[in-house]
Amino acid sequence: MNEQTVPSVMRALVLDGIGFDHLAVRTVPVPRPGPGQMLARVDAAGVCTSLLKLIDQGAAHSLVNGWDIERFPLILGDEGAVTLVQVGARHTDRFQPGQRCVVQPAVDHPPINHRERYRSEGAGMEKVAVGYTLPGHLAEYILLTEEAIEAECVIPTPYDNLPYAHAAIAEPISCCLSSQDHHVHLAKDGPGEKRRAEKGLKPGGVTVVLGAGAMGRMHVDLAIGAGPRAIVVANRGTERLRLTEQLFANRALQAGVELRTVSPRKEDLAAVVYSMTAGRGADDVIVAVGSREAIESAQALCGRGAVLNLFGGMKKGDDIIGLDTGIVHYKEINVTGSSGGSPWDILRTLELMGDGAVDTAAHITRIGDLSHAAVFLRQIREGKLNGKAVVYPNRSAEDITTAERWTADDEAAYLRG
């Protein structure tokens, strides 16, 4: 094992029960990696909406699966950028101290460590998650365990000059990348030719994104690079539409993509879409908000052969919706969805960031340290945080920084100060 000097204790955001009263930054021991593990410094960590479900459900969460969090508290944080500081003997051929990595939190691997802590000793579990029962990024250091390494979820960054904060939000952007990769359009070169499947948004088509929140804007960012003729972004409130235009109108124009924003409170969305498509309807419709009404209304926007993507998740019990089977049957639309991405999606997202094919700075609006993570989570719950929040665990700050964009220069100045 390669040894570097690390402290004996660290700060971490710990959950030891259900609710925000059981969420706090605590001083805990810095873990020491075994031969099949690695220790990394957390350079930056994103604060993810999905943590609210974990805070509300505790041991009942499917990825926690009965783990007694009162006895064995969890270190949260499923998004982050890290630098390896200690590498276990089994992995010195692949990794070395000083290497920058991003971790895919959705680990497609049965639990190896502490199986006795899960319900039925983890019987039937095929997936675990970083920031749930595996140590998370909302800490100064993170233990990368056998599960994550064996599932190839520790991904070296292809560009060492990526800002830490940008790399830290590769995971949520990769979820949108994965989601759009699930789109399949059938094409033919002529009436007598066989069909072929083409993945992704339809080039030269019309894409509709319902919901202009943080994830909706990530979809817009990626969609511009896919080369549709037009992107229609719909959101009830106009402030998020204004921000979408501010962030992406120029880039869309340069790419030859018409960007149109619509508030269904002020305009008939279906009429707008059909007027832009000569009555045919959209080619790709992404529902980036967890709303029964949005999903049901989105069906009417689909043209023949379109893809309807149910990206926004809903609470159990609220997720049974009305589906117009006539549209599926007669218009031959595909209905798809996805939950998270894969290590490949993370790597591809990092490549897009490094190539400037996505505008990562546009998605980060709040900056703080570990002590602000719970504040950010409350703001997300209250609908007061429009964009991604990132914390720097190894840099102390009394105040939260608000930004319209968070660039490499902004990060460098922040870390110096």
C-alpha positions as MATLAB code, in Angstrom:
seq = 'MNEQTVPSVMRALVLDGIGFDHLAVRTVPVPRPGPGQMLARVDAAGVCTSLLKLIDQGAAHSLVNGWDIERFPLILGDEGAVTLVQVGARHTDRFQPGQRCVVQPAVDHPPINHRERYRSEGAGMEKVAVGYTLPGHLAEYILLTEEAIEAECVIPTPYDNLPYAHAAIAEPISCCLSSQDHHVHLAKDGPGEKRRAEKGLKPGGVTVVLGAGAMGRMHVDLAIGAGPRAIVVANRGTERLRLTEQLFANRALQAGVELRTVSPRKEDLAAVVYSMTAGRGADDVIVAVGSREAIESAQALCGRGAVLNLFGGMKKGDDIIGLDTGIVHYKEINVTGSSGGSPWDILRTLELMGDGAVDTAAHITRIGDLSHAAVFLRQIREGKLNGKAVVYPNRSAEDITTAERWTADDEAAYLRG';
ca = [
       0.000    0.000    0.000;
       1.227    3.477   -0.875;
       1.159    5.549    2.280;
       0.687    9.282    2.372;
       0.202   11.352    5.468;
      -3.471   11.772    6.238;
      -5.104   13.021    9.434;
      -6.601   10.644   11.964;
      -9.994   12.378   11.994;
     -12.134   14.280    9.511;
     -15.441   16.126    9.150;
     -18.326   14.325    7.501;
     -22.078   14.810    6.986;
     -23.590   11.950    8.949;
     -27.144   10.568    9.075;
     -28.019    8.491   12.162;
     -31.820    8.395   11.993;
     -34.832    9.595   10.038;
     -35.256   13.324    9.437;
     -33.102   16.443    9.423;
     -32.773   16.305   13.220;
     -30.511   13.287   12.672;
     -28.337   14.976   10.049;
     -25.179   16.754   11.183;
     -21.529   17.393   10.373;
     -19.476   15.336   12.804;
     -15.860   14.535   13.471;
     -15.238   10.891   12.622;
     -12.138    8.720   12.148;
     -10.497    8.794    8.740;
     -10.860    5.235    7.427;
      -7.778    3.210    6.601;
      -8.082    1.218    3.375;
      -7.538   -2.505    3.211;
      -5.634   -4.223    0.386;
      -8.731   -4.231   -1.851;
      -9.709   -0.635   -1.081;
      -8.509    2.928   -1.658;
      -8.684    6.197    0.269;
      -9.300    9.465   -1.565;
      -9.457   13.135   -0.663;
     -12.782   14.678   -1.625;
     -12.015   17.758   -3.714;
     -15.629   18.779   -4.335;
     -19.046   17.220   -3.747;
     -22.435   17.895   -5.276;
     -25.567   18.027   -3.131;
     -28.177   15.783   -4.710;
     -31.976   15.945   -4.462;
     -32.113   12.164   -4.059;
     -30.628   12.496   -0.563;
     -33.976   13.847    0.640;
     -35.541   10.444    0.045;
     -32.765    8.807    2.070;
     -33.208   11.301    4.918;
     -36.966   10.652    4.938;
     -36.811    6.859    4.728;
     -33.648    5.775    6.501;
     -33.385    2.004    6.770;
     -36.559    1.579    4.707;
     -34.832    2.983    1.608;
     -34.317    0.195   -0.928;
     -30.573    0.872   -1.198;
     -30.195    0.823    2.597;
     -32.254   -2.359    2.924;
     -32.654   -2.590    6.686;
     -29.195   -1.274    7.634;
     -29.549    0.074   11.198;
     -28.413    3.659   10.684;
     -28.711    4.478   14.377;
     -26.042    1.895   15.209;
     -24.103    2.314   11.981;
     -24.560    5.904   10.734;
     -24.187    6.751    7.065;
     -21.831    9.279    5.490;
     -23.897   10.890    2.737;
     -22.963   12.201   -0.690;
     -23.420   10.473   -4.032;
     -21.737   13.098   -6.254;
     -18.107   14.097   -6.081;
     -14.620   14.531   -7.485;
     -11.722   12.929   -5.612;
      -7.953   12.528   -5.593;
      -6.503    9.181   -4.541;
      -4.166    9.339   -1.547;
      -3.755    5.670   -0.554;
      -4.074    2.698   -2.884;
      -4.506   -0.858   -1.639;
      -1.976   -3.482   -2.760;
      -4.451   -5.204   -5.098;
      -4.896   -2.079   -7.199;
      -1.423   -0.568   -7.599;
      -1.303   -1.822  -11.188;
      -4.353    0.322  -12.101;
      -4.321    3.291   -9.732;
      -1.764    5.499   -8.026;
      -1.809    8.257   -5.400;
      -2.418   11.689   -6.890;
      -4.751   10.357   -9.564;
      -7.995   12.309   -9.987;
     -11.197   10.278  -10.264;
     -14.969   10.511  -10.309;
     -17.031    7.770   -8.690;
     -20.201    6.359  -10.211;
     -22.428    6.059   -7.103;
     -24.811    3.423   -8.485;
     -22.681    0.322   -7.935;
     -23.968   -2.749   -9.775;
     -22.410   -5.241   -7.382;
     -23.714   -7.268   -4.436;
     -22.518   -6.071   -1.013;
     -19.163   -7.441    0.078;
     -18.618   -5.621    3.359;
     -20.953   -5.759    6.370;
     -23.524   -8.068    4.790;
     -24.808   -8.817    8.285;
     -26.082   -5.236    8.576;
     -28.561   -5.638    5.718;
     -31.967   -7.247    5.856;
     -31.577  -11.032    5.437;
     -27.809  -10.476    5.258;
     -28.173   -8.826    1.879;
     -29.788  -11.814    0.197;
     -30.864  -10.914   -3.329;
     -29.086   -7.536   -3.367;
     -27.423   -6.862   -6.692;
     -26.741   -3.177   -6.159;
     -25.298   -0.898   -3.491;
     -24.633    2.834   -3.570;
     -21.964    5.352   -2.608;
     -23.361    7.821   -0.083;
     -25.828    5.250    1.184;
     -24.340    2.128    2.788;
     -21.006    2.761    1.064;
     -19.134    5.834    2.389;
     -20.100    9.076    0.645;
     -18.502   12.247   -0.703;
     -19.819   14.733    1.860;
     -16.667   14.265    3.908;
     -13.051   15.331    3.746;
     -11.991   11.808    2.734;
     -13.854    8.873    1.205;
     -13.148    5.152    1.481;
     -13.532    3.501   -1.911;
     -14.519   -0.070   -1.169;
     -14.222   -3.333   -3.071;
     -17.751   -3.092   -4.435;
     -17.149    0.215   -6.228;
     -13.715   -0.769   -7.526;
     -14.742   -4.215   -8.793;
     -17.781   -2.729  -10.549;
     -15.436   -0.293  -12.361;
     -17.164    2.660  -10.725;
     -13.924    4.519   -9.932;
     -13.273    6.414  -13.158;
     -10.016    8.328  -13.721;
     -10.699   11.762  -15.180;
      -9.483   12.033  -18.798;
      -8.644   15.732  -18.271;
      -6.671   16.776  -15.190;
      -7.499   20.455  -15.743;
     -11.234   20.054  -15.162;
     -12.399   22.194  -12.235;
     -13.184   20.043   -9.211;
     -16.746   21.385   -9.062;
     -17.373   20.526  -12.702;
     -16.127   16.969  -12.276;
     -18.238   16.698   -9.122;
     -21.474   17.157  -11.074;
     -20.525   14.740  -13.843;
     -22.883   12.209  -12.260;
     -26.158   14.160  -12.568;
     -25.262   15.254  -16.098;
     -24.437   11.631  -16.911;
     -27.940   10.661  -15.782;
     -29.332   12.945  -18.503;
     -26.815   11.568  -21.002;
     -27.909    8.022  -20.177;
     -31.535    9.044  -20.427;
     -31.125   10.505  -23.912;
     -29.117    7.453  -24.941;
     -32.260    5.415  -24.215;
     -34.084    7.149  -27.076;
     -34.492    4.830  -30.063;
     -35.889    5.967  -33.406;
     -36.658    3.557  -36.237;
     -35.500    4.684  -39.672;
     -35.626    3.309  -43.223;
     -33.768    4.318  -46.375;
     -36.764    3.497  -48.522;
     -40.125    1.683  -48.584;
     -38.506   -1.635  -49.458;
     -35.647   -1.324  -46.965;
     -35.559   -2.858  -43.524;
     -35.827   -0.768  -40.389;
     -32.785    0.194  -38.390;
     -32.552    1.569  -34.866;
     -30.884    4.910  -34.276;
     -30.045    5.897  -30.702;
     -30.348    9.342  -29.200;
     -32.378   12.423  -29.959;
     -33.419   12.696  -33.599;
     -30.996   14.936  -35.525;
     -32.908   17.640  -37.348;
     -36.014   16.910  -35.318;
     -37.877   18.794  -32.617;
     -37.184   18.023  -28.962;
     -39.475   19.119  -26.134;
     -38.238   19.329  -22.529;
     -40.923   19.667  -19.866;
     -39.455   21.235  -16.730;
     -36.708   23.868  -16.647;
     -35.245   23.033  -13.264;
     -31.636   21.926  -12.769;
     -32.071   18.557  -14.475;
     -34.245   19.969  -17.234;
     -31.531   22.500  -18.080;
     -28.954   19.708  -18.178;
     -31.160   17.979  -20.733;
     -31.291   21.198  -22.765;
     -27.497   21.546  -22.591;
     -26.963   18.008  -23.901;
     -29.767   18.306  -26.452;
     -28.113   21.270  -28.157;
     -25.138   19.050  -28.962;
     -27.405   16.346  -30.414;
     -28.340   18.620  -33.301;
     -32.130   18.861  -33.336;
     -33.709   21.559  -35.482;
     -35.463   23.039  -32.462;
     -35.763   22.618  -28.699;
     -38.942   23.669  -26.916;
     -38.590   24.124  -23.147;
     -41.792   24.301  -21.124;
     -42.148   25.373  -17.500;
     -45.056   26.871  -15.588;
     -42.974   29.555  -13.885;
     -41.263   32.076  -16.126;
     -38.151   32.679  -14.011;
     -36.648   29.298  -14.922;
     -37.501   29.903  -18.565;
     -35.735   33.268  -18.410;
     -32.676   31.572  -16.912;
     -32.744   28.866  -19.594;
     -32.708   31.520  -22.312;
     -29.972   33.470  -20.550;
     -27.756   30.391  -20.255;
     -28.326   28.633  -23.551;
     -29.837   30.942  -26.209;
     -26.497   32.053  -27.659;
     -25.057   28.561  -27.671;
     -28.175   27.194  -29.366;
     -27.999   29.966  -31.972;
     -24.357   29.164  -32.714;
     -25.286   25.494  -33.126;
     -28.117   26.331  -35.511;
     -30.790   25.175  -33.053;
     -33.953   27.195  -32.444;
     -34.553   27.484  -28.686;
     -38.149   28.293  -27.754;
     -39.398   28.670  -24.170;
     -43.083   28.333  -23.298;
     -45.095   28.791  -20.118;
     -48.256   26.656  -20.382;
     -49.912   29.233  -18.139;
     -49.571   31.798  -20.920;
     -49.501   29.757  -24.136;
     -51.016   26.547  -25.462;
     -47.949   24.278  -25.485;
     -49.455   21.731  -27.867;
     -50.414   24.490  -30.307;
     -46.843   25.829  -30.208;
     -45.338   22.393  -30.856;
     -47.711   21.569  -33.700;
     -47.177   24.966  -35.318;
     -43.416   24.387  -35.261;
     -43.754   20.930  -36.804;
     -46.368   21.571  -39.505;
     -48.865   19.587  -37.476;
     -46.703   16.475  -37.070;
     -45.786   16.747  -33.381;
     -42.428   16.471  -31.630;
     -39.823   13.762  -32.276;
     -38.529   13.571  -28.686;
     -40.408   14.569  -25.539;
     -38.524   14.519  -22.222;
     -40.563   14.925  -19.033;
     -37.940   16.261  -16.602;
     -40.367   16.862  -13.752;
     -42.127   14.386  -11.465;
     -45.708   15.320  -12.306;
     -48.669   13.176  -13.314;
     -50.178   16.150  -15.156;
     -46.951   16.779  -17.070;
     -46.635   13.153  -18.164;
     -50.245   12.863  -19.241;
     -50.157   16.140  -21.190;
     -46.808   15.236  -22.784;
     -48.378   12.348  -24.653;
     -50.347   14.752  -26.844;
     -47.107   16.425  -27.980;
     -45.692   13.273  -29.582;
     -45.561   12.901  -33.337;
     -45.461    9.656  -35.258;
     -42.472    7.514  -34.241;
     -41.614    9.842  -31.360;
     -39.943    8.908  -28.086;
     -41.608    9.851  -24.796;
     -39.031    9.878  -22.000;
     -40.359    9.706  -18.428;
     -37.254   11.110  -16.732;
     -38.770   12.754  -13.645;
     -39.544   10.248  -10.892;
     -42.653   10.334   -8.717;
     -43.480    9.074   -5.246;
     -44.638    5.498   -4.846;
     -48.405    5.513   -5.094;
     -48.484    8.625   -7.262;
     -46.764    6.947  -10.184;
     -49.772    5.238  -11.757;
     -50.860    7.474  -14.629;
     -53.227    7.470  -17.566;
     -51.621    6.243  -20.788;
     -53.260    6.855  -24.159;
     -52.615    3.487  -25.774;
     -54.055    4.805  -29.013;
     -51.107    7.163  -29.354;
     -48.669    4.326  -28.659;
     -50.451    2.069  -31.141;
     -51.315    4.347  -34.034;
     -48.417    6.801  -33.794;
     -45.972    3.992  -32.953;
     -44.252    5.965  -30.219;
     -41.681    4.490  -27.842;
     -42.004    5.151  -24.116;
     -38.740    4.990  -22.200;
     -37.193    5.957  -18.889;
     -33.981    5.509  -16.957;
     -32.722    5.758  -13.413;
     -29.119    6.873  -13.183;
     -26.274    6.029  -15.505;
     -23.272    3.756  -15.802;
     -19.501    4.199  -15.507;
     -19.400    4.733  -19.277;
     -21.874    7.603  -18.953;
     -19.633    9.259  -16.353;
     -16.566    8.900  -18.577;
     -18.396   10.221  -21.618;
     -19.693   13.182  -19.620;
     -16.171   14.025  -18.452;
     -15.010   13.898  -22.075;
     -17.810   16.248  -23.131;
     -16.853   18.617  -20.319;
     -13.215   18.604  -21.344;
     -14.125   19.194  -24.994;
     -16.411   22.101  -24.103;
     -19.428   20.253  -25.544;
     -21.457   20.976  -22.411;
     -21.553   24.238  -20.481;
     -20.894   22.840  -17.020;
     -20.394   26.232  -15.390;
     -24.006   27.135  -16.190;
     -25.386   24.483  -13.841;
     -23.643   25.457  -10.575;
     -25.318   28.247   -8.594;
     -24.378   27.672   -4.925;
     -20.997   27.086   -3.291;
     -20.161   26.295    0.326;
     -18.403   23.897    2.670;
     -19.610   20.809    4.549;
     -21.477   22.878    7.115;
     -23.708   24.202    4.326;
     -24.705   20.809    2.896;
     -27.753   20.436    5.145;
     -28.735   24.038    4.374;
     -28.633   23.255    0.665;
     -30.769   20.160    1.189;
     -33.395   22.199    3.023;
     -33.345   24.774    0.224;
     -33.898   22.007   -2.323;
     -36.865   20.711   -0.340;
     -38.347   24.201   -0.095;
     -37.841   24.880   -3.800;
     -35.405   27.703   -3.078;
     -32.343   26.319   -4.861;
     -32.448   26.687   -8.626;
     -29.344   24.891   -9.858;
     -26.663   22.651   -8.441;
     -24.973   23.225   -5.083;
     -21.357   22.154   -4.632;
     -19.324   22.016   -1.431;
     -15.553   21.902   -0.977;
     -15.068   19.656    2.087;
     -11.428   20.595    2.638;
     -11.980   24.341    2.492;
     -13.763   26.137    5.346;
     -16.165   28.977    4.565;
     -18.566   30.848    6.801;
     -20.800   32.144    4.017;
     -22.581   30.573    1.073;
     -21.539   31.901   -2.319;
     -24.229   32.472   -4.947;
     -23.235   32.464   -8.614;
     -24.898   32.620  -12.009;
     -22.019   30.545  -13.390;
     -19.112   28.767  -11.695;
     -16.022   28.715  -13.890;
     -12.497   27.370  -13.483;
     -11.308   30.872  -12.623;
     -14.046   31.211   -9.998;
     -12.968   27.962   -8.382;
      -9.282   28.881   -8.400;
      -9.988   32.232   -6.741;
     -12.306   30.595   -4.180;
      -9.751   27.972   -3.191;
      -7.008   30.585   -2.874;
      -9.168   32.746   -0.624;
];
